[in-house]
Amino acid sequence: MKTKDNLEKNISLKLISKKDFRFLYELLQERELNVNIVQKKIPTYEKHMNFINSNPYSKWYIILYQQKKVGTIYLAKNNDIGIFLKKDTQESGIGSIAINKLIKKNPKTKYYAKINPKNRKSLKFFKKNNFKLIQHILELKNE
């Protein structure tokens, strides 16, 4: 049985490197796009590499569990936190520990998580980790 202390000892964050590009792309393919705010389709591998090389986040880590890549977590320049775990490790407690480790490594006064309201799983996860809902954003497309 996994205790929280034992689980925490086996989780680490490492900054992404070129060796992680393929893993990040494979992880991206596991996402359900209908609950994503920005991405509506999976980009090509080349576009994905260009995105990674553009340094879109202030910090971007691979989440390791027992030295095995199980997910990714980032801190955007505006203090948004984004996290995604492989499906077989979701709801294991790894995500909560990864958020705590990210916050310890990158202390700020506030953090945010922009979640699509349809993504109930992520909303529940962030609320469980003491994030509070502060707004929903509406859009009008003038076409």
Secondary structure, 3 states (H helix, E strand, C coil): CCCHHHHHHCEEEEECCHHHHHHHHHHHHHCCHHHCCCCCCCCCHHHHHHHHHCCCEEEEEEEEECCEEEEEEEEECCCEEEEEECHHHCCCCHHHHHHHHHHHHCCCCCCECCCCCCCHHHHHHHHHCCCCCCCCCCCCCCC
